[in-house]
């Protein structure tokens, strides 16, 4: 059982229809590509395979009206990847939605957390 004293966490996934969606994993990948300039480095940082990272990028690029990530091939030190303007905008909007959802749900999450059993505590009898 999770530690009831830890703060509850909200994970948000936005589904646009069909299989088109963005959530914490794709957002984290975009964040790491922006930080590292590399799909391979981003995948390593997130503990995912390079192939999986590429699949997620291809999915994201196909979802939106223009690509979110552009990459260039090259040997050592010559290749790389960057977020496009649309990629930065999509990531910023997703993070804004996360912040708004977290702020709006905070009192409800706190109330739910208050109802969790403490470690070793028995369930209260029915009223």
C-alpha positions in Angstrom: 0.0 0.0 0.0 1.2 3.5 -0.8 2.5 5.7 2.0 -0.7 7.6 3.1 1.4 10.4 4.4 2.8 11.2 0.9 1.1 13.9 -1.1 -1.4 12.6 -3.7 -0.3 13.0 -7.3 -2.5 13.7 -10.3 -1.5 12.2 -13.6 -3.2 13.7 -16.6 -3.7 12.3 -20.1 -5.5 14.2 -22.8 -7.2 12.1 -25.4 -8.1 13.9 -28.5 -10.0 11.1 -30.1 -9.0 7.7 -31.4 -5.5 6.9 -30.4 -4.4 10.6 -30.4 -3.3 11.5 -26.9 -0.6 13.2 -24.9 0.2 12.4 -21.3 3.1 12.5 -18.8 5.3 10.1 -20.8 5.2 12.0 -24.0 5.5 15.3 -22.2 8.6 14.0 -20.3 10.1 12.9 -23.6 9.6 16.3 -25.1 11.1 17.9 -22.0 14.2 15.7 -22.2 14.7 16.2 -25.9 14.5 20.0 -25.3 17.1 19.6 -22.5 19.5 17.2 -24.2 19.1 18.0 -27.9 19.1 14.2 -28.5 16.5 11.5 -28.8 19.0 8.9 -27.7 19.9 10.9 -24.6 16.3 11.6 -23.8 15.4 7.9 -24.1 18.3 7.0 -21.8 17.3 9.6 -19.2 13.8 8.2 -19.2 14.8 4.5 -19.2 13.2 3.7 -22.5 14.5 2.3 -25.7 15.6 4.5 -28.5 13.0 2.7 -30.7 10.2 3.5 -28.3 11.2 7.1 -28.1 11.2 7.3 -31.9 7.8 5.7 -32.0 6.4 8.2 -29.6 7.9 11.1 -31.5 6.5 9.8 -34.8 3.1 9.5 -33.1 3.3 13.1 -31.8 4.5 14.5 -35.1 1.6 12.9 -36.9 -1.0 14.1 -34.4 -0.5 17.8 -34.7 -0.7 20.3 -37.6 3.1 20.5 -37.8 5.9 18.4 -36.3 6.8 18.8 -32.7 10.3 17.4 -33.0 12.9 17.8 -35.8 15.9 15.6 -36.0 19.1 15.6 -38.1 21.2 12.5 -38.8 24.9 12.5 -38.4 27.8 10.8 -36.9 29.3 11.5 -33.5 28.4 15.0 -32.5 26.7 15.9 -35.7 23.1 14.6 -35.2 20.5 15.9 -32.8 16.9 16.7 -32.2 15.1 19.9 -31.3 11.6 20.9 -30.4 10.0 23.0 -33.1 8.0 26.1 -32.2 4.8 23.9 -32.3 6.6 21.4 -30.0 7.4 24.1 -27.4 3.8 25.4 -27.7 2.2 22.0 -27.2 4.5 21.2 -24.3 3.7 24.5 -22.7 0.0 24.1 -23.1 0.1 20.5 -21.7 2.0 21.8 -18.6 -0.5 24.6 -18.2 -3.4 22.2 -18.2 -1.5 20.0 -15.7 -1.0 23.0 -13.4 -4.6 24.1 -13.7 -5.9 20.6 -13.0 -3.6 20.2 -10.0 -4.8 23.6 -8.5 -8.4 22.8 -9.1 -8.3 19.2 -7.7 -6.0 19.9 -4.7 -8.7 20.2 -2.1 -10.4 17.0 -3.3 -7.1 15.1 -3.3 -6.4 16.3 0.2 -9.8 15.1 1.4 -9.3 11.7 -0.3 -5.9 11.5 1.3 -7.4 12.2 4.7 -9.6 9.1 4.3 -6.7 6.7 3.7 -5.9 4.2 6.4 -2.6 4.7 8.2 -0.1 1.8 8.1 -1.2 -0.8 10.6 -4.6 0.9 11.1 -7.6 -1.4 10.9 -10.6 -0.5 8.8 -13.4 1.2 10.7 -16.6 -0.7 11.2 -19.5 0.2 9.0 -21.8 2.8 10.6 
